[in-house]
Amino acid sequence: MRKPVCYIVGAGPFCKQGPQPQAGDLLIAADGGYEHIKRWGLRADLVIGDFDSGAAPSHPHVIRLPREKDETDMLAALGQGRARGYSCFHLYGGLGGMLDHTLANLQLLCAMAQAGEQGFLLDDEIAVTAIENGSFALPAGLQGRVSIFAQGGPAQGVTLRGLKYPLADGTLAATFPLGVSNETTGGPAEITVRSGRLLILFPRALSARL
């Protein structure tokens, strides 16, 4: 059964392919992400941000954040989704653009994996997710490059099945990019880590099936 999804749209580079919320989902605009949501012809359920690049939009549900704060607008939006009971998050407008914000959003994925949540960071070409002490499956028919990186220390018991370059019970170091530029083979694939955390980059086409 499909989990309800909290979609969070940030102000980063514009994604032509936006989300398709269903009943029970939540759509949050993180600051300038509100403009992207309008371009997609969607309506945000909530708008949150410090609005340092312009005035807050006219919306019935706006949360204004201080400009000097410890958390990013995307992290604050994530907190609002969590407070409403969501544990599956799709983040748009958070890749590319400013490198520091991209890195911050990759950290968010790792934090979600650590908390037992499911998170995806999306642009028009790729999707990124993180897993910790678990597995992630790629369906048959997916075409493109898959890269896997250890995060926060060594990842042990890494097994890659169904990819061009398989691995059985291996170890990936957080300081050596051994898992870069693997490939799908057309069939189903699975990525498993027994102990540790992995960031996984894969073709965006899969996101429609999540």
C-alpha positions as a LaTeX table, in Angstrom:
\begin{tabular}{lrrr}
\hline
Residue & $x$ (\AA) & $y$ (\AA) & $z$ (\AA) \\
\hline
Met1 & 0.00 & 0.00 & 0.00 \\
Arg2 & 1.36 & 3.43 & $-0.97$ \\
Lys3 & 2.47 & 5.64 & 1.90 \\
Pro4 & 1.19 & 9.23 & 1.97 \\
Val5 & 3.93 & 11.52 & 0.67 \\
Cys6 & 5.01 & 14.93 & 1.91 \\
Tyr7 & 6.25 & 16.87 & $-1.13$ \\
Ile8 & 8.57 & 19.77 & $-0.34$ \\
Val9 & 9.52 & 22.20 & $-3.10$ \\
Gly10 & 12.54 & 24.43 & $-2.60$ \\
Ala11 & 13.75 & 27.45 & $-4.53$ \\
Gly12 & 16.57 & 25.67 & $-6.41$ \\
Pro13 & 16.81 & 25.13 & $-10.18$ \\
Phe14 & 13.42 & 24.68 & $-11.77$ \\
Cys15 & 12.20 & 21.12 & $-12.36$ \\
Lys16 & 9.94 & 20.86 & $-15.40$ \\
Gln17 & 8.52 & 17.59 & $-14.07$ \\
Gly18 & 6.82 & 18.34 & $-10.78$ \\
Pro19 & 5.00 & 16.10 & $-8.29$ \\
Gln20 & 1.56 & 14.62 & $-8.77$ \\
Pro21 & 0.04 & 14.73 & $-5.27$ \\
Gln22 & $-2.73$ & 12.29 & $-4.45$ \\
Ala23 & $-5.37$ & 12.31 & $-1.73$ \\
Gly24 & $-3.68$ & 12.29 & 1.66 \\
Asp25 & $-0.42$ & 13.82 & 0.41 \\
Leu26 & 0.96 & 17.15 & 1.64 \\
Leu27 & 2.53 & 19.81 & $-0.61$ \\
Ile28 & 4.80 & 22.33 & 1.14 \\
Ala29 & 6.49 & 25.31 & $-0.50$ \\
Ala30 & 9.84 & 26.12 & 1.09 \\
Asp31 & 10.28 & 29.86 & 0.51 \\
Gly32 & 10.86 & 30.52 & $-3.23$ \\
Gly33 & 9.60 & 27.04 & $-4.09$ \\
Tyr34 & 6.14 & 28.60 & $-4.06$ \\
Glu35 & 6.84 & 30.05 & $-7.53$ \\
His36 & 7.69 & 26.61 & $-8.91$ \\
Ile37 & 4.45 & 25.18 & $-7.51$ \\
Lys38 & 2.47 & 27.94 & $-9.22$ \\
Arg39 & 4.19 & 27.18 & $-12.55$ \\
Trp40 & 3.15 & 23.55 & $-12.24$ \\
Gly41 & $-0.46$ & 24.64 & $-11.74$ \\
Leu42 & $-0.58$ & 23.19 & $-8.23$ \\
Arg43 & $-1.66$ & 24.68 & $-4.92$ \\
Ala44 & 0.55 & 24.48 & $-1.85$ \\
Asp45 & $-1.02$ & 23.27 & 1.39 \\
Leu46 & 1.57 & 25.23 & 3.38 \\
Val47 & 4.22 & 27.89 & 2.68 \\
Ile48 & 7.21 & 28.24 & 4.99 \\
Gly49 & 10.39 & 30.30 & 4.82 \\
Asp50 & 12.31 & 33.38 & 5.83 \\
Phe51 & 11.47 & 35.07 & 2.49 \\
Asp52 & 14.89 & 36.69 & 2.32 \\
Ser53 & 14.60 & 37.05 & $-1.47$ \\
Gly54 & 11.14 & 38.64 & $-1.58$ \\
Ala55 & 7.83 & 39.16 & 0.16 \\
Ala56 & 5.84 & 36.24 & 1.50 \\
Pro57 & 3.12 & 35.12 & $-0.90$ \\
Ser58 & $-0.55$ & 35.71 & $-0.29$ \\
His59 & $-1.57$ & 32.31 & 1.05 \\
Pro60 & $-3.87$ & 31.28 & 3.92 \\
His61 & $-1.20$ & 29.09 & 5.56 \\
Val62 & 2.18 & 30.84 & 5.81 \\
Ile63 & 4.84 & 30.20 & 8.45 \\
Arg64 & 7.43 & 32.99 & 8.63 \\
Leu65 & 10.88 & 32.02 & 9.85 \\
Pro66 & 13.56 & 34.37 & 11.17 \\
Arg67 & 16.32 & 35.13 & 8.67 \\
Glu68 & 19.01 & 34.33 & 11.22 \\
Lys69 & 18.45 & 30.71 & 12.21 \\
Asp70 & 20.21 & 27.35 & 12.50 \\
Glu71 & 17.98 & 25.37 & 10.14 \\
Thr72 & 17.44 & 25.77 & 6.42 \\
Asp73 & 13.97 & 26.45 & 5.00 \\
Met74 & 13.97 & 22.89 & 3.62 \\
Leu75 & 14.71 & 21.44 & 7.06 \\
Ala76 & 11.98 & 23.58 & 8.62 \\
Ala77 & 9.54 & 22.30 & 5.99 \\
Leu78 & 10.60 & 18.74 & 6.76 \\
Gly79 & 9.83 & 19.37 & 10.42 \\
Gln80 & 6.33 & 20.53 & 9.51 \\
Gly81 & 5.75 & 17.32 & 7.55 \\
Arg82 & 6.99 & 15.21 & 10.43 \\
Ala83 & 4.74 & 17.06 & 12.85 \\
Arg84 & 1.80 & 16.08 & 10.66 \\
Gly85 & 2.72 & 12.40 & 10.75 \\
Tyr86 & 4.54 & 11.97 & 7.42 \\
Ser87 & 7.56 & 9.67 & 7.09 \\
Cys88 & 7.98 & 9.64 & 3.29 \\
Phe89 & 9.37 & 12.82 & 1.72 \\
His90 & 10.06 & 13.91 & $-1.87$ \\
Leu91 & 12.21 & 17.04 & $-2.08$ \\
Tyr92 & 12.23 & 19.20 & $-5.24$ \\
Gly93 & 14.37 & 22.24 & $-6.03$ \\
Gly94 & 17.18 & 21.09 & $-3.77$ \\
Leu95 & 19.79 & 19.81 & $-6.26$ \\
Gly96 & 22.17 & 21.99 & $-8.25$ \\
Gly97 & 22.34 & 25.72 & $-7.82$ \\
Met98 & 24.13 & 26.56 & $-4.59$ \\
Leu99 & 26.49 & 23.74 & $-3.66$ \\
Asp100 & 26.18 & 24.35 & 0.09 \\
His101 & 22.40 & 23.89 & $-0.05$ \\
Thr102 & 22.76 & 20.75 & $-2.16$ \\
Leu103 & 25.12 & 19.30 & 0.45 \\
Ala104 & 22.72 & 20.34 & 3.21 \\
Asn105 & 19.89 & 18.50 & 1.46 \\
Leu106 & 22.02 & 15.36 & 1.06 \\
Gln107 & 22.56 & 15.53 & 4.82 \\
Leu108 & 18.78 & 15.66 & 5.24 \\
Leu109 & 18.46 & 12.41 & 3.29 \\
Cys110 & 20.99 & 10.78 & 5.62 \\
Ala111 & 19.14 & 12.07 & 8.67 \\
Met112 & 15.89 & 10.64 & 7.32 \\
Ala113 & 17.50 & 7.24 & 6.75 \\
Gln114 & 18.88 & 7.31 & 10.28 \\
Ala115 & 15.38 & 8.07 & 11.62 \\
Gly116 & 13.83 & 5.18 & 9.68 \\
Glu117 & 12.13 & 7.54 & 7.20 \\
Gln118 & 12.19 & 7.48 & 3.41 \\
Gly119 & 13.46 & 10.51 & 1.53 \\
Phe120 & 14.14 & 11.34 & $-2.10$ \\
Leu121 & 15.86 & 14.40 & $-3.57$ \\
Leu122 & 14.81 & 15.01 & $-7.18$ \\
Asp123 & 15.66 & 17.06 & $-10.25$ \\
Asp124 & 14.72 & 16.55 & $-13.90$ \\
Glu125 & 17.39 & 13.88 & $-14.49$ \\
Ile126 & 18.23 & 12.07 & $-11.28$ \\
Ala127 & 16.87 & 11.05 & $-7.90$ \\
Val128 & 18.89 & 10.54 & $-4.73$ \\
Thr129 & 17.97 & 8.54 & $-1.66$ \\
Ala130 & 19.77 & 7.22 & 1.42 \\
Ile131 & 19.53 & 3.91 & 3.24 \\
Glu132 & 20.95 & 2.78 & 6.57 \\
Asn133 & 21.27 & $-0.88$ & 7.56 \\
Gly134 & 18.77 & $-1.83$ & 4.87 \\
Ser135 & 17.97 & $-2.33$ & 1.20 \\
Phe136 & 16.68 & $-0.39$ & $-1.78$ \\
Ala137 & 15.17 & $-2.00$ & $-4.88$ \\
Leu138 & 15.24 & $-0.73$ & $-8.45$ \\
Pro139 & 12.53 & $-2.14$ & $-10.76$ \\
Ala140 & 13.07 & $-3.82$ & $-14.10$ \\
Gly141 & 13.10 & $-1.54$ & $-17.13$ \\
Leu142 & 15.05 & 1.30 & $-15.53$ \\
Gln143 & 17.84 & 2.54 & $-17.81$ \\
Gly144 & 20.83 & 4.60 & $-16.78$ \\
Arg145 & 23.60 & 5.20 & $-14.30$ \\
Val146 & 23.46 & 4.24 & $-10.64$ \\
Ser147 & 26.06 & 5.52 & $-8.18$ \\
Ile148 & 26.46 & 4.45 & $-4.56$ \\
Phe149 & 28.49 & 6.31 & $-1.92$ \\
Ala150 & 29.20 & 5.48 & 1.72 \\
Gln151 & 28.34 & 8.29 & 4.12 \\
Gly152 & 29.45 & 8.96 & 7.69 \\
Gly153 & 32.02 & 6.14 & 7.77 \\
Pro154 & 32.54 & 2.75 & 6.15 \\
Ala155 & 29.52 & 0.85 & 4.87 \\
Gln156 & 29.91 & $-2.86$ & 5.47 \\
Gly157 & 28.13 & $-5.84$ & 4.01 \\
Val158 & 27.33 & $-3.98$ & 0.79 \\
Thr159 & 25.73 & $-6.23$ & $-1.83$ \\
Leu160 & 24.76 & $-5.06$ & $-5.33$ \\
Arg161 & 22.55 & $-7.36$ & $-7.38$ \\
Gly162 & 21.27 & $-6.79$ & $-10.90$ \\
Leu163 & 23.76 & $-4.03$ & $-11.75$ \\
Lys164 & 26.52 & $-4.15$ & $-14.36$ \\
Tyr165 & 29.16 & $-4.27$ & $-11.63$ \\
Pro166 & 27.90 & $-6.57$ & $-8.84$ \\
Leu167 & 29.31 & $-6.76$ & $-5.34$ \\
Ala168 & 28.88 & $-9.37$ & $-2.63$ \\
Asp169 & 29.33 & $-8.50$ & 1.05 \\
Gly170 & 31.82 & $-5.73$ & 0.29 \\
Thr171 & 32.92 & $-2.63$ & 2.16 \\
Leu172 & 32.65 & 0.91 & 0.78 \\
Ala173 & 34.74 & 3.64 & 2.38 \\
Ala174 & 33.43 & 7.19 & 2.80 \\
Thr175 & 36.76 & 8.46 & 1.42 \\
Phe176 & 37.00 & 6.40 & $-1.81$ \\
Pro177 & 34.30 & 6.61 & $-4.55$ \\
Leu178 & 34.32 & 2.94 & $-5.57$ \\
Gly179 & 30.58 & 2.92 & $-6.21$ \\
Val180 & 30.46 & 5.72 & $-8.78$ \\
Ser181 & 28.96 & 5.16 & $-12.26$ \\
Asn182 & 27.51 & 1.68 & $-12.02$ \\
Glu183 & 24.75 & 0.85 & $-14.51$ \\
Thr184 & 21.39 & $-0.86$ & $-14.70$ \\
Thr185 & 21.10 & $-3.96$ & $-16.87$ \\
Gly186 & 17.38 & $-3.84$ & $-17.66$ \\
Gly187 & 16.27 & $-6.25$ & $-14.97$ \\
Pro188 & 15.44 & $-5.62$ & $-11.30$ \\
Ala189 & 18.30 & $-4.59$ & $-9.03$ \\
Glu190 & 18.82 & $-4.40$ & $-5.30$ \\
Ile191 & 21.29 & $-2.47$ & $-3.14$ \\
Thr192 & 21.84 & $-3.68$ & 0.43 \\
Val193 & 24.03 & $-2.48$ & 3.29 \\
Arg194 & 24.30 & $-4.57$ & 6.46 \\
Ser195 & 25.95 & $-1.89$ & 8.59 \\
Gly196 & 26.33 & 1.75 & 7.65 \\
Arg197 & 24.75 & 4.34 & 5.40 \\
Leu198 & 24.64 & 4.73 & 1.62 \\
Leu199 & 23.64 & 7.55 & $-0.70$ \\
Ile200 & 22.17 & 6.19 & $-3.93$ \\
Leu201 & 21.83 & 8.19 & $-7.17$ \\
Phe202 & 19.62 & 6.74 & $-9.90$ \\
Pro203 & 17.61 & 7.87 & $-12.96$ \\
Arg204 & 14.65 & 10.15 & $-12.17$ \\
Ala205 & 12.22 & 7.97 & $-14.15$ \\
Leu206 & 11.87 & 5.71 & $-11.09$ \\
Ser207 & 10.40 & 8.49 & $-8.97$ \\
Ala208 & 7.02 & 8.15 & $-10.69$ \\
Arg209 & 6.78 & 4.58 & $-9.35$ \\
Leu210 & 7.66 & 5.27 & $-5.72$ \\
\hline
\end{tabular}
